[in-house]
């Protein structure tokens, strides 16, 4: 089977080379992604992450705390992330309440990123737990879900 080439352009307005450290759990998930992320793409995403102002999702503070930014706040950064998630992310079932839903996630620098329409979300990867093939979010401070 011939290898397919990525038709994705990534731009980085980084001032200097940046490195992303991954702990062993994240490295495992990175290895399970469809394709290994090139260093240039990782560098571009890290530049966006550092410069982006992330907003706390207050309505999910008690159930699934995370941060986000909207596409119009950084169109170029949003498009770059969406392309990276599509190319290098992995699909997982996520359950907050009710039936699980499939999302495509990208693990990078200790966070899990995903897109939901015009919103780019992120949560600390250490808050994600998996049970029976479904990922769920643990509350900070070890609090149990009701």
C-alpha positions as CSV (number, residue, x, y, z in Angstrom):
1,X,0.0,0.0,0.0
2,X,1.6,3.4,-1.0
3,X,2.1,5.9,1.7
4,X,0.0,9.0,1.5
5,X,1.5,12.4,1.8
6,X,-0.1,15.0,4.0
7,X,-1.6,17.9,2.2
8,X,-1.4,20.2,5.1
9,X,0.5,23.4,5.5
10,X,1.6,24.6,9.0
11,X,2.9,28.0,9.8
12,X,4.9,28.9,12.9
13,X,5.6,32.5,14.0
14,X,7.9,31.2,16.8
15,X,10.8,33.3,17.8
16,X,13.0,30.3,18.7
17,X,12.9,26.6,18.5
18,X,10.5,25.1,21.1
19,X,10.3,21.6,22.4
20,X,7.4,19.7,23.8
21,X,8.0,17.2,26.5
22,X,5.6,14.3,26.8
23,X,5.3,12.0,29.8
24,X,5.1,8.3,29.3
25,X,1.3,8.1,29.2
26,X,1.1,10.8,26.5
27,X,3.9,9.1,24.5
28,X,1.7,6.0,24.4
29,X,-1.2,7.9,22.9
30,X,1.0,9.7,20.5
31,X,2.3,6.4,19.2
32,X,-1.3,5.2,18.6
33,X,-2.1,8.2,16.4
34,X,-2.5,7.6,12.7
35,X,0.7,9.4,11.8
36,X,3.7,10.6,13.8
37,X,3.6,14.4,14.0
38,X,6.5,16.1,12.3
39,X,8.7,18.4,14.5
40,X,7.7,21.4,12.4
41,X,4.0,20.8,13.1
42,X,4.6,20.3,16.8
43,X,6.7,23.5,16.8
44,X,3.9,25.5,15.1
45,X,1.2,24.2,17.5
46,X,3.4,25.0,20.5
47,X,3.8,28.5,19.3
48,X,0.1,28.9,19.0
49,X,-0.5,27.4,22.4
50,X,2.0,29.8,24.1
51,X,0.5,32.9,22.5
52,X,-3.2,32.0,22.7
53,X,-5.4,33.4,25.5
54,X,-7.5,30.4,26.8
55,X,-10.8,31.0,28.5
56,X,-12.2,28.8,31.3
57,X,-15.4,27.0,30.3
58,X,-17.3,28.2,33.4
59,X,-20.5,26.2,32.6
60,X,-18.4,23.0,32.8
61,X,-16.4,24.0,35.9
62,X,-18.0,21.3,38.1
63,X,-18.6,18.6,35.6
64,X,-15.8,18.7,33.0
65,X,-13.4,21.6,33.6
66,X,-11.5,22.7,30.5
67,X,-10.4,25.8,28.5
68,X,-11.2,27.0,25.0
69,X,-10.9,29.6,22.4
70,X,-13.2,30.5,19.5
71,X,-12.3,30.5,15.9
72,X,-12.7,34.2,15.4
73,X,-10.3,35.0,18.2
74,X,-7.4,33.4,16.2
75,X,-8.5,32.2,12.8
76,X,-5.0,31.2,11.6
77,X,-4.3,29.3,14.8
78,X,-7.7,27.7,14.9
79,X,-7.3,26.4,11.3
80,X,-3.8,25.1,12.0
81,X,-5.1,23.1,15.0
82,X,-8.1,21.8,13.1
83,X,-5.8,20.5,10.4
84,X,-3.4,18.9,12.9
85,X,-6.3,17.2,14.8
86,X,-7.6,15.8,11.6
87,X,-4.2,14.5,10.4
88,X,-2.5,13.4,13.6
89,X,-5.3,13.0,16.2
90,X,-7.2,9.9,17.2
91,X,-10.8,9.1,17.7
92,X,-12.0,8.2,21.1
93,X,-15.4,7.7,22.8
94,X,-16.1,10.3,25.4
95,X,-18.9,10.2,28.0
96,X,-19.9,13.1,30.2
97,X,-23.6,12.1,30.6
98,X,-25.9,10.0,28.6
99,X,-24.5,8.2,25.6
100,X,-20.8,8.4,24.6
101,X,-19.9,10.6,21.7
102,X,-16.9,10.1,19.3
103,X,-14.4,13.0,19.2
104,X,-11.1,13.3,17.5
105,X,-8.3,14.3,20.0
106,X,-4.8,15.5,19.7
107,X,-2.5,14.9,22.7
108,X,0.3,17.5,23.0
109,X,2.4,18.9,25.8
110,X,0.3,17.4,28.7
111,X,-3.1,18.4,27.2
112,X,-5.8,16.9,25.1
113,X,-7.2,19.1,22.4
114,X,-10.4,18.7,20.4
115,X,-12.6,20.8,18.2
116,X,-16.4,21.2,18.6
117,X,-17.7,23.2,15.7
118,X,-16.1,26.7,16.0
119,X,-14.5,26.0,19.5
120,X,-11.0,24.6,20.2
121,X,-11.0,23.0,23.6
122,X,-8.2,21.7,25.8
123,X,-8.0,19.8,29.1
124,X,-5.1,18.5,31.1
125,X,-4.5,15.0,29.9
126,X,-3.9,13.8,33.5
127,X,-7.7,14.4,34.1
128,X,-8.7,11.8,31.5
129,X,-9.5,8.3,32.6
130,X,-10.5,5.3,30.5
131,X,-12.9,2.5,31.3
132,X,-14.2,-0.1,28.9
133,X,-13.0,1.8,25.9
134,X,-14.7,5.1,26.9
135,X,-12.8,8.1,28.1
136,X,-14.2,10.2,30.9
137,X,-12.9,13.2,32.7
138,X,-11.8,13.0,36.3
139,X,-12.5,16.1,38.4
140,X,-9.5,18.0,39.7
141,X,-8.5,17.3,43.3
142,X,-9.6,13.7,43.1
143,X,-13.3,14.5,43.6
144,X,-15.7,11.7,42.6
145,X,-18.5,12.1,40.1
146,X,-22.0,11.8,41.5
